[in-house]
Amino acid sequence: MAGNSKFSLKYLRSTQQTISDKTFTALGNLIKLLPSGTVFMFQFLNPVLTNNGQCHNINKYLTGTLIGLCGFSCCFSSFTDSYSGSDGMTHYGVATKEGLWPSSDSVGSNLSEYKLRVGDFVHAFLSLIVFAVVALLDPNTVECFYPSFESSRKIFLMVLPPIIGAASSLVFMIFPNKRHGIGYPPSHASVTS
């Protein structure tokens, strides 16, 4: 009888680890859709501002501000892009309906091909949703804002990231991201003239 309980306990732990591994893998894939600097800043500051989940009112305000600023950064960086100028350097700008609104170093570059597209708004919205999943299911955020959610959180951790990941992947196939702006990993930048 004792052997069966050890086996079932070992099987239960193995199943929980497999579910956790799959959940964190899906969450890791979702993070690829976010600007790396924003995610790093959130992961770095969130434990400090939430006091490792032991929040007081000031911690809640500070953490809420951090989540809001990082969410804005995720959306804003969907509207940024980079280009190689005539000087061979990489420059960044913000997409507008006329083209890229750059720094003063854009002499001789055709920036009208960087106009706003519908896909930019879709990417901004999805980045915000993905960041919300990452931020609001973070253990420190859960402990700070809704500690009674802890038991239900496991279900959300298992279900929400794969669903959001699948939906985001499908939408990203329809609207591929061609921007390489601030906070996104650069790819080879072509010289536009």
C-alpha positions as CSV (number, residue, x, y, z in Angstrom):
1,M,0.0,0.0,0.0
2,A,2.8,2.4,0.9
3,G,4.5,1.6,-2.5
4,N,1.3,2.7,-4.3
5,S,1.1,6.0,-2.5
6,K,4.8,6.7,-3.3
7,F,4.2,5.9,-7.0
8,S,1.1,8.1,-7.1
9,L,2.9,11.0,-5.4
10,K,5.8,10.7,-7.8
11,Y,3.4,10.5,-10.8
12,L,1.6,13.6,-9.5
13,R,4.8,15.6,-9.1
14,S,6.0,14.5,-12.5
15,T,2.7,15.6,-14.1
16,Q,2.8,18.9,-12.3
17,Q,6.4,19.5,-13.5
18,T,5.4,18.6,-17.1
19,I,2.4,21.0,-17.0
20,S,4.7,23.7,-15.5
21,D,7.3,23.2,-18.1
22,K,4.8,23.4,-20.9
23,T,3.3,26.5,-19.4
24,F,6.6,28.3,-19.0
25,T,7.6,27.3,-22.5
26,A,4.4,28.8,-23.9
27,L,5.0,31.9,-21.8
28,G,8.5,32.1,-23.1
29,N,7.3,32.0,-26.7
30,L,4.8,34.7,-25.9
31,I,7.5,36.9,-24.5
32,K,9.3,36.8,-27.9
33,L,6.4,39.0,-29.2
34,L,7.3,41.8,-26.7
35,P,10.0,44.4,-26.7
36,S,12.9,42.9,-24.8
37,G,13.8,46.0,-22.9
38,T,10.3,46.5,-21.6
39,V,10.1,42.9,-20.4
40,F,13.5,43.1,-18.7
41,M,12.5,46.3,-17.0
42,F,9.3,44.8,-15.7
43,Q,11.0,41.6,-14.5
44,F,13.7,43.6,-12.8
45,L,11.5,46.2,-11.1
46,N,8.4,44.2,-10.3
47,P,9.8,42.2,-7.3
48,V,11.2,45.5,-5.9
49,L,7.9,47.5,-6.3
50,T,5.7,44.7,-5.1
51,N,8.0,44.0,-2.1
52,N,8.1,40.4,-3.4
53,G,4.3,40.2,-3.3
54,Q,3.9,41.6,0.3
55,C,2.2,44.8,-0.9
56,H,1.0,47.9,0.9
57,N,-1.1,50.5,-0.8
58,I,2.0,52.4,-2.0
59,N,3.4,49.2,-3.5
60,K,0.1,48.7,-5.4
61,Y,0.2,52.2,-6.8
62,L,3.9,51.9,-7.9
63,T,3.3,48.4,-9.4
64,G,0.2,49.6,-11.2
65,T,2.2,52.5,-12.6
66,L,5.0,50.1,-13.7
67,I,2.5,47.9,-15.5
68,G,0.8,50.9,-17.2
69,L,4.1,52.3,-18.4
70,C,5.4,48.9,-19.6
71,G,2.0,48.3,-21.4
72,F,2.3,51.7,-23.1
73,S,5.9,50.9,-24.1
74,C,4.8,47.6,-25.7
75,C,2.2,49.5,-27.7
76,F,4.4,52.4,-28.6
77,S,7.3,50.2,-29.8
78,S,5.0,48.6,-32.3
79,F,4.9,51.9,-34.1
80,T,8.7,52.3,-34.2
81,D,11.1,51.2,-37.0
82,S,14.7,51.4,-37.9
83,Y,16.5,52.1,-41.1
84,S,20.1,52.4,-42.3
85,G,20.9,56.0,-43.3
86,S,23.2,57.2,-46.0
87,D,25.9,57.3,-43.3
88,G,25.6,53.5,-42.8
89,M,24.3,53.9,-39.2
90,T,21.0,52.5,-37.9
91,H,18.5,55.2,-37.1
92,Y,15.1,54.9,-35.4
93,G,11.8,56.7,-36.0
94,V,8.1,56.6,-35.3
95,A,5.7,55.5,-38.1
96,T,3.2,58.0,-39.2
97,K,0.6,58.1,-42.0
98,E,3.2,59.9,-44.2
99,G,6.1,57.7,-43.4
100,L,8.7,57.5,-40.7
101,W,9.2,60.5,-38.4
102,P,12.9,60.2,-37.8
103,S,15.7,62.0,-36.2
104,S,17.5,64.8,-38.0
105,D,19.9,62.2,-39.5
106,S,17.5,61.1,-42.3
107,V,19.0,63.2,-45.1
108,G,18.9,61.3,-48.4
109,S,16.7,58.5,-47.1
110,N,13.2,57.6,-48.5
111,L,11.2,57.1,-45.4
112,S,7.7,57.1,-47.0
113,E,7.7,53.3,-47.3
114,Y,7.5,53.1,-43.5
115,K,3.9,54.3,-43.3
116,L,1.5,53.2,-40.7
117,R,-0.4,50.0,-41.6
118,V,-3.3,48.2,-40.1
119,G,-0.9,45.4,-38.9
120,D,0.8,48.0,-36.7
121,F,-2.4,48.5,-34.7
122,V,-3.0,44.7,-34.5
123,H,0.6,44.2,-33.3
124,A,0.2,46.9,-30.7
125,F,-3.0,45.4,-29.4
126,L,-1.5,41.9,-29.3
127,S,1.6,43.1,-27.6
128,L,-0.5,44.7,-24.9
129,I,-2.5,41.5,-24.4
130,V,0.6,39.4,-24.3
131,F,2.2,41.8,-21.8
132,A,-0.9,41.8,-19.7
133,V,-0.8,38.0,-19.5
134,V,2.8,38.0,-18.5
135,A,2.4,40.9,-16.0
136,L,-0.8,39.9,-14.4
137,L,0.1,36.2,-13.9
138,D,3.5,37.1,-12.5
139,P,3.6,35.5,-8.9
140,N,4.5,38.8,-7.3
141,T,1.7,40.7,-9.0
142,V,-0.8,37.9,-8.1
143,E,0.3,38.1,-4.4
144,C,0.1,41.9,-4.4
145,F,-3.2,42.5,-6.1
146,Y,-5.3,39.4,-5.8
147,P,-3.8,36.9,-3.3
148,S,-7.0,34.8,-3.2
149,F,-6.5,34.1,-6.9
150,E,-3.5,31.8,-6.0
151,S,-5.5,28.6,-6.3
152,S,-7.2,29.5,-9.5
153,R,-3.9,30.9,-11.0
154,K,-2.6,27.4,-11.7
155,I,-5.5,26.8,-14.1
156,F,-4.9,30.2,-15.8
157,L,-1.2,29.5,-16.0
158,M,-2.0,26.3,-17.8
159,V,-4.7,27.6,-20.1
160,L,-4.3,31.3,-20.8
161,P,-0.7,31.5,-22.2
162,P,-1.2,28.7,-24.8
163,I,-4.5,30.2,-25.9
164,I,-3.1,33.7,-26.2
165,G,0.0,32.3,-27.9
166,A,-2.0,30.3,-30.5
167,A,-4.3,33.3,-31.2
168,S,-1.3,35.7,-31.5
169,S,0.6,33.3,-33.7
170,L,-2.4,33.0,-36.0
171,V,-2.8,36.8,-36.2
172,F,0.9,37.3,-36.7
173,M,0.8,34.9,-39.7
174,I,-1.9,37.0,-41.2
175,F,-0.2,40.3,-40.3
176,P,3.5,39.6,-40.2
177,N,5.6,42.1,-38.4
178,K,8.0,43.8,-40.7
179,R,9.1,46.5,-38.2
180,H,12.3,46.4,-36.3
181,G,12.0,49.2,-34.0
182,I,13.1,50.2,-30.5
183,G,13.0,47.2,-28.2
184,Y,12.8,44.5,-30.8
185,P,15.7,42.5,-32.0
186,P,17.2,44.0,-35.1
187,S,17.6,42.1,-38.3
188,H,19.6,43.1,-41.3
189,A,18.7,46.7,-42.0
190,S,18.6,47.7,-45.6
191,V,19.9,51.0,-46.8
192,T,17.1,53.1,-48.3
193,S,17.9,56.0,-50.5
